[in-house]
Amino acid sequence: MIVVAGPTASGKSALALALADALGGVIINADSLQCYRDLRILTARPGEAAERQVPHRLYGFLDAGERSSAAQWRALALDEIAVASRDGRLPILVGGTGLYLRVLEEGLPPIPEIPVTTRREAIELHRTLGGAAFRDRLSELDPAAARRLSPGDKQRLIRAFEVARATGIPISQWQQQRISQPGLRIGTILLAPPRKRLYAACDARFGRMIEAGAVDEAARIAARGLDPDLPAMKALGLPELLSHLRGEMPLDAAINAAQRATRRYAKRQMTWFRHQTTPGRTFTAQFSESLLRCSRHFVEGFLLTRPA
């Protein structure tokens, strides 16, 4: 299979679409927020024309009120990869959720399912105590995780707490045991545009989202009164637009704040990919015909190379 990875607004979707069209591929989503059907605009999901051009899988299959997980996505992605391969199509995974791409290749620790009551307890305790005091409480159950995680790393703090509380075993010990998937052979293309160009693309894309109706999309989410801790509620730009809809800031301030948050997220993604992936090819240009030719050359060479 081929993975097209990179930060938000780097041109991954355009490249994946062109490769899939040229090589008879199926595009499989590896972005945790493009799984939500309620967020087509704010997550820049492929449009209807792209979906008609080549098959797209695992886009918009969850409701915003549901929680996605790496384990759920991995199981579904492996199924889609198997179907594409059986049908003689090239699976092309595209997305910027580094955790999803890592667990696909390396596997998942066999952590038992955590009871809903335990998770709610952890979330409520974090809400009551705040990050620093919650981390102190975590240190009683999992000192290693408490030392490793910062007070602002809310999701990982809560996850470490709920795992230790429910299983009695620190999450770091679980993570040393991984159930991998044999037989996966992955060629990775990493898009890494220069920071200045990437930031400009982030800003321009959010402007296009506003023109396409992002405020109305945010209003429909707001009308549902969903739990603010749900993953969908963390979509880039959504918190800022919800703040605007509550009358807490004018639209131009919300747009500026959302663009700033997007740039910061893109920077974190790029740092992650540089340290966590070993791409077959890294390209510093955004999508172009030249990039497509170079990427296609890499893919065709990868497909012709047999594993040792």
C-alpha positions, 0 to 999 in steps of 0.5 A: 500500500501507499501512504501519503502523509504530511501536515494539514494544507500540504496538498495530501488529498490532491496528490492522493486523488491524482495517484489513485486516478492514474494507478487504479487506486482506492483512497482510504482516509487516515484523518481522525476528524474526516471520519465525521460526517458533520464536518465536511467543510471544517475538516476539508473532506474530499468533495463529491466530484472527487468521490465520484472520480475514484473510490473513497473509503472511511470518510464521514462514517461517524456521527459527531456525537460518537467517539473515534479511536485508533483501534476502531479505525485500524480494524476498518482500515485493514478491512478496506486494504484487504478488499482493495487488494482483492479487487486488484486496486492499490490502497492509498492511505492519506491523512495527517493523524500520525497515531493512526498511521503508526498503529497501522504499521506497528500494531496496538497494545492489547489494552482491554476495553475501558468501562464507560464509567471509568472514563467518565470518572477520569474526565470529571476528575480532570475537569474538577482538578485541572491539569496540574493537580490531575497529573499529581493524582495520576502519579499515584497510579502511574508515576512514569506517565505522570513524569512523561506527560505535561499538565496541558496534555489532557487527552493522554493524561486522561487515557493514562489515568483510566487505563491504570484505574481500570486495569491496575497496570500502567499504560507504559507496560501495556504499550510494550506489548503490541499486536502487529499485522504481518504482511503489510508493505508500506511505501510512504510519501511525506509532503513537507512544504517550507513553513512559510508556504505551509502557513500561507496555505493554512490561512488561505484554506480556512478563508475558503472554508468560511466562504463555503459555509463553515459558520453554518456548519458550526451552527448546526453542530452548536444546535445539537448541544454536544459534549465539548469533550467529544473528539469532533468538537476539537476540529480545527476552527470549530471552537473559535467559530462556536465562540463567535456564535456565542457572541464572545468574539467577532467573526474576523477575530474568530477567523484569525484565531482559527488560522493561528490554531491551524498553523500551530497544529501544522507545526506540531504535525511536521515535527511529529512526522520528521521524528516518527516516520521513515518516508520512502520519499519526502517532497518539499513542494505542494501539489503540482504536475511535477510532484505528481510525476515524481510521486508516480515514479516512486510508487511504480518503483515501490510496486516493482520492488520485491521484499527481501 
